[in-house]
Amino acid sequence: MSALIFTLSELAQHIGAELVGDSEHKISALASLQAATPTDLTFIANPVYKKYLAASKAGAIICSPDLADQIVGNKLVVVNPYLCYAQLTALFDKSVKHETGVHPSAVIGRDCILGKNICVGANAVVGDRVNLGDEVNIGPGVVIGNDAIIGNRTRLYANVTIYHGINIGSDCIFHGGCVIGADGFGFAHSKDGWVKIHQLGGVSIGNKVEIGANTTIDRGALDDTIIEDGVIIDNLVQIGHNVRLGRNTAIAGHTAIGGSTTIGSNCTIAGAVGVVGHLTLVDKVHITAMSLVSSSINEAGSYSSGVPLGPTKEWRKNAVRFRQLDSLATRFIKFERNGVQDQDE
């Protein structure tokens, strides 16, 4: 394969697809069905987009077997088009070029262990006794505190902050501005005000974890906050101290998870969800957007809360009725009891 120019036969072999059409057709980019040109490869994973097939000018289309007959021209037929599209994006990604070396303006602390072929960008600061694995990529302005450990091939984009004593695995991605290991929100109240509980734990992050821009993960109070292998976290997410996230769990933007909550493996938490502290969610729990989780969930499945959007006039009426719900329920219970008594009499 040549860099950024591939034949359809090369791409088909890469994703294990059945190729129908011109095996030597050249592809130089990925694009949407609507925007694709003859040198682009596109895909269809959702039947909603079938309406764009006829007009698409794509050089080839990745599709499932049940849609193959509806496509005229080159096609790569696979069982899971979306997964294969995801695999191919790595071939066309121009942002992941790995350079090596330490920029002259970077600061490297004492007694550090630096792996092979690392990159440390401009104005980065690496504290004392930091251990950087092979091919680690540290972007401009990154700050890494003392005694941190970062595994092989992990990438920290610009202005990431890793506090002291944080342990990060291999093949992770941390996007710009995220903060790992700041103090958890721990205070004890006294007659003179709040007394800070110094956070003595750390954060332990597994392999192949991706964390979005400006997301924060707090260090533990005593034990570590733990993020297991394969977790993916979107932008602007808050993970409180001593939270544990199970393998392959996904969390969307603006979600906040309170301290000491455990979330199992293969869970999905949609956007703007609030999870209060000290709860347990078992494996394979799915929380829909803008839900509030206020009690533990002990059975896998999908859960929702909140009031759906409606016309303001209707919403105001329902809001008034909601405030009256307790008194209405009390009256209904009395009515039922009186009804039972009347029948008995």
N, C-alpha and C positions, 0 to 999 in steps of 0.2 A: 504493500500500500504506500502510495506517495502522500506526503503531508497535505492534508485538506483537499485532495482530489482522489476520488475512489471510483472504481468501476462498480456497477451493480453486482457483479459476481463476487467481488471482494466484500461488499457490504452484506450480501446474502449469506456468505460464509461466516461472517463475523457474528451474525445473530441467529444463524441456523434456520434461515427462511427458504421457502420454495420460490425460486425466481421464475417469473413468467415474463418473457420479453427479451430485449436486447441486453445480453450479459456484459457488453463492452461499453454501454452508455455511461458517460462520465457524470459524477455528482460532486459538487463543490460546497454544498451547504444544505442545512435543514431549513424548512419554512412551513408556514401554515398552508392549508388547502387553498385558501383564497389568494395568498400572496406568492405562492410558489411559481418559479420559472422552470424552463426545461433543464436547467442545471441543478435544480433543487430536488431534494427528497422530502416527502411529507408523509403523513399517516392519518388514518381514521380509526378512532377507538370508540367513538360515541355515535350511535345511529342518527342523532340529532343533526350531524354535519353531512349527512348523505346528500342534502340539497346542493352542496357545493361541488360534488364529484364531477358532474358533467362539464362544468366551466373551468375546472382546475387545469392549469398548464404545467403541472409538476412533471419532472422527468420520470418519476416513479412514485408509487404510493404503497406504503406499508398497510396491509389490511388483514382482516381475519378471513378464514375460508368462506364464511357465509356471505361476505360482501364481495368476494373476488369476481363473481360473474357480472357485477354492476360497474366494474372498472375496465375501461378501454385503454390499452397501453401497458407500459411496464408496471409490474407490481411485485412486491415481496410479500408472500403469504405466510402468516404466522398465527399461532393460537392467541398470543397476547400482544397486539400491536403497540399498546402504550408502554409495556415493559421494554420491548425492543427499541422503541423510540428513545427511551431513557438510556439504554445501553449505548446507542449511537451518539448521543450528545457528547459523550466523552471524547469521541474522535474529532469532533468539530469545535471543541471548546478552545478558544484562543487565549483564555486568561490563565491557564494552568502551567504555562512554561516555567520550569524551575531553574533559576539561576543559582550560582553558588558564590560564596564569599561573604565577608563581613564588611559593611560599609564603614568608611573612615570615621563617620560621625557617631557610630554606634558605640555603646559602652558595655563592656563585658566585665562582670565582677570577678572576684577571686575564686580560685579552686573550682572552676566550672569544668564540666565534661562536655565537650563538643563533638558530636558525631561526624560522620563523613558527609561531604557534599551539602553542608547546611548553608542557608542563606539568612543573613541578618541585615535588615534594611536600615535606611537612614534614620538617625535619632532614636533608634530602639535602645532600650536599657534592659540589660540582663543582670540580675542580682547575683549574689555570691552563692556558690555551691549548687548552681543550677545544672541539671543534666538534660542536654538536648540530644535526642536520638538522630540517627542517620536521615539525611534529606529533609530535615525540619526546615520550614520556611517561615521566618519571622518578618512581618511587614513593617513598614515605616511607623515610627512612633509607638510601637508596642512596648509595654512594660511588663517584665516578668520578675516577680519577687523572689527573695532568697529561698533556696532549697526546693524549688519547684522541679518537677520531672515532666518532660514532654516526650512522647514516644515517636517512633520512626514515621516519617512522611506526614506528620501533622502540620497543618498550615494555619497561621494566625494572620489575619488581614490587618490592615492599618488600625492603629490606636486601640487594639485589644489590650485589656489589663488583666493579668494573671497575678493574683496575690501570692503571698509567701506560702510555701508548703503544699502547693496544689499538685495533684498527681493526675496527669492526662495520658491517655493511651495512644495507640498508633492510628494513623489514617483518619484523623479527625480534622474538621474544618470549623474555625471560629471566625465569624464575620465581624466587620468593623464595629468598634465601640462596645462590644460585649465585655462584661466584667464578671470574672470568676473568682469567688472567694472573698468578697466583701463581708463585713460582719453581718450576721443574722440580726433580726430585730428582737433583741433580748434585753429587757429592763425589768427591774424589780421596783415596786413603788414603796416610798418611805414618806414620813411626815414632811421631809424636806424636799421631796420631789423624786425624780426617777434616778435609780442607781443602775449604771451600766453593768450588764453581765458580759464579761469579756468572752469572746467566742474562741474557744480553745481547740476546736476541731478543724477539719479542712474540707476539701472537696475532692472526691475520687471519681474520675471520668474514664469510662471504658474505651474500647476501640470503635472506630467507624461512627463516631458521634458527630453530628453537625449542629451548630448553635448559631442562631440568627443574629442580625445586627442589633446592638443595644439591648440584648437580653442580659439578665443578671441572675447569677446563681450564688446564693449566700453560703458561707462556710458554716459548718456545724458548731453547736454550742460546746459539746464534748466529743461526740463521735462525728464522723464525716458525713456530709451530704453526698449521696451516691447516685451517679448517673451510669446506668449499665450500658453494655455494648449495643450499638445500632440505634440509639435514641436520636430522634430528630426534633429540634426545637426551633420554632419560627422567631421572627423579630419581636422585640418588645414584650418578652415574657419574663415574669418574675417567679423564681423558684426559691422558696423560703428555706431556712436552715433545717438540716436533718431530714429533708425530703429524700425519698428513695424512688427513682424511676426505673421500672423494669425494662428488660431488653425489648428493643424495637418499638417502643412507645413513641407516638407522634403527638406534638402539642403545637397548636396554631397560635397566631399572634394575639397579643393583648391578654392572654390568660395569666392568672395569678394563682399560685398554689401555696397555701399556708404551711407553716413549719410543721415538721414531724409527721407529714402525711406520706403514706406509702401507696404508690400506684403500680399495678402489676405490669406484666409483659404484654406486648401487642395491644395496648390500649390506644385509642385516639381521642384527643381532647380538642374540640373545635375552638374557634376564635372567641375571645372575650368571655371565657368561662372563669368562674371563681370557685376555687376549692378551699374550704376552710381547713384549719389545721387539725392535726391529730386524727386523721381519718385513714381508712384502708379501702382501696379499690382493687378488686381481684383482677386477674388476667382477662383480657378481651372485653373490657368495658369501653363503651363509646358514648361520649358526652356531646350533645349537639350544642350549637353556638349560643352564647349568652346565657347559659344555664348557671345556676348556683347549686353547688354540691355541698350540702350541710350535714350529711350523715354518711356513714360508711356504706359501700356497695359490696354485697357478698355474693352476687350472682352475675355472670357475664351477660351482656346484652346492651341495648341502646337506651339511654336515659335523657330526658329533657325537662326543662322548667322554664318559667317566664310566660309572659303574655304576648301573643303575636300582635304585630302591627295591624291597625285598623284606622278607619276614618276618625278624626279627632272627636267629632260629636258623639260617635258611638263609643269610643274609648272612654270618654268622660263619664258617660252613663254607667259603663261597666265598672269603672273605678269606684263610683259611689256605691254600687251594688256590692263590690268586693269588701268595702269598709263595713257594710251591713251584714256580711255573711255570718258572723258569729251570732248576732241576735236572731237572724232568720233561721239558723240551724237550731238554736235553743227553742224558738217557737215551734219549729217543725217537730222536734222531739216531744215537746209537750202535747202537740196535736196528736201524734201517734199514740202516746200513752193514753190520752183521753179517749181516742178512738177504740183502743183495745178494751178500756174499762167499759165503754158504752156497749160494746158487743157482748162482754161478759155479763153485763147487767140485763 
